[in-house]
Amino acid sequence: MAPSACEDGVVYPGRAPLRRLTRFEYNKTVRYLFGDTTEPAFSLPSEDVGNGFGNDADELSVSSLLAEQWGTVAEGVAQRATASPEALAKLAPCASGVQIEGEEACARTIIEKIAPLAYRRPLADGEANELLALYTVGRTDATFATGIATVIEALLQSPDFLYRIEWGAPDPERPELRRPTGDEMATRLSYLLWGTMPDDRLRAAAQAGELSTKEGVRAHAERMLDDAQARPVLRFFFDNLLPISNLADLERSEESFPTFSRAIGALMREETQRFLEHEIFEGTGTWPSILTAPYTFMNGPLAAFYGVSGVTGDEFQKVQLDTTQRLGVLTQAGVMAGTTHSNMTNPVGRGSFVVQKLMCRTIPLPTGEILERVKPPDPYTGATARERYSQHSQDAVCATCHRQMDPIGLAFENYDAVGLFRTTENGVTIDASGGVPGTEGTVSGPVELVRKLAETEETQSCFATRWAEYAYGLTLRAEDECTEKAVTAAFKQSGYNVKQLLIELTQTDAFHYMASGEE
C-alpha cells in the first residue's frame, strides 16, 4: 500500500527483490574474474523485457532448461580459464608448473582467491573446504586443471554467484528495517555503475566501513562514474531505452532505399552511442541537452548516407547539424529507423515510443473489434502518412488513444523509414505539424517537437523514473512512490544532469534500507 504522503525524516525503503545477474552483468563479471572476453551469456535466451531493461527481478525466473544452459555456459568459462599453463597462472602464480605434491595447496590458494570474488563476500567457515573437496573429485583420474575447472563450474552455478543475495544487518535505530552490509552495498554500487563485481578499492572500502553512510557511498559513486567502466553501463541503458539495439539487423527494400544497408544500420547505432557518451561525459550532460544538442558524430560512410559533405574516413568525428532539419538524439536516423518496422513510416509506432518510453504514459493495446478498426487500409490509400492514418482522428473510439500518440508521431514525418530527411512523400508536401499532448500549442515539425519535449516536465521526470527502474531492478509501482519522488526531485535540483542522477540513485532510502524479512 502506497503511503498517503512522503514525509521528511521518515525512511521509505521501497522494495528490494532478489536479483539475478543479467546476461550483460554475467559477461562483465566473468571478464573481471577470469579475463573471459567471449561474452558467453549472450548465447542464452534474452531476458523477459519487464521494466524495459531485462533486469526486472520479477521477470528473471529460471526454468530447468535455462539452468541447464547456465551450466553449459559455466563449463565453457571454466575450460577457457584452465585451458593452458598461462591461463592457470593468471588464477594464481603457484599454478604455473605446479608439481603434484603442491597441487592441493595451490588449489586452496586459488579457491581462497576467486571464491570470495565470485560470491562478492568473504567465505563462511567450511566453504573453502567444500570447494576443495570438489577439486579433489574433479582431480581424481584427471589433471590439476580439470580439478580447478570443476571448482570454477561450481562457483559459476552457485546461487551465491548468479544471484545478488542480501541478508542485511539490523538497523539499531529502526528495528523494522535492515541495511545492506558493507559487501552488499559494494555490490549494489558496482552493478549499478559498472555492471560488474566490486573492484579491490570498493571491497576494501566495504571492509573499512566506508560504505555505511550515504556520504561514503556518494564519494565512491563519484569516483566510479569518473572511471571508464561506467561508460558501458550508460551504453547498455540507452540501448534499451532507445530503439537502436537491433539496427545492424534492420532490413529495408533495396529498391526504395538503395543507400541503406545493415552496415549503415550498425553505424547509426554507433553514432547514437558516441553522441550520448560525449554529451554525458564531455558535454553539458543533461537530459534536455541530449534531446536538443546541435551536433552528432559521423564517419565517412555514415556522412555519405546522410548527405553530409566534408567527412571522410572510418573514424567518427563531431559534426554540426543543420538545425532546420535535425536536433538532438531523437532526430538521429537510427532512432527514427528503429521506430519504423517496414518500408513505410509508422507515426503510431514513433508516437507510442515517445509517449510510453520517454513520458511514462501507459497506452493499452487495442483488442477485438477495436484492433480491426485501427488498422490502416490495406493496400494503403492516401499519398502521405497523415492521410493514411486519418481514421484515427475521425473514429471516436480510435481517437481516445491515438490523440496521445499521433500528434507526436506525425511531427516526425519529415524522416523516412531509414531516418533520412524529406519534405515530400509521393510528390505531396509533408505536413509535419503536431504537438505534445497535455501541453499547450502546436509544433510545425520535428525540431520544434524535440525542443518542446525537452522542456516538458513529464519527459524530464520520466527519464529519472526509467533510471530508477534500471537501478533497482524492478518496475516502479504504487509502493515505490516515495522512492520515485525522491529521485525525480533530486534530478530536477541537479538541472537534469545525467551523471548526477546516477549519484542520487545511490542516496535514496531504497538503496540504503530494506524492510526486515526482505532479501
Secondary structure by P-SEA (a helix, b strand, c coil): ccccccccccccccccccccccaaaaaaaaaaaccccccccccccccccccccccccccccccaaaaaaaaaaaaaaaaaacccaaaaaaaccccccccccaaaaaaaaaaacccccccccccccaaaaaaaaaaaaaaccccaaaaaaaaaaaaaacccccccccccccccccccbbbbcaaaaaaaaaaacccccccaaaaaaaaacccccaaaaaaaaaaaaacccaaaaaaaaaaaaccccccccccccccccccccaaaaaaaaaaaaaaaaaaacccccccccccccccccccaaaaaaaccccccccbbbbbbccccccccccccaaaaaaacccccccaaaaaaaaaccccbbbbbcccaaaaaaacccccccccccccccccccccccccccccccaaaaaaaccccccccccccccccccccbbbccccccccccaaaaaaaaaacaaaaaaaaaaaaaaaacccccccaaaaaaaaaaaaaaacccaaaaaaaaaccccccccccccc
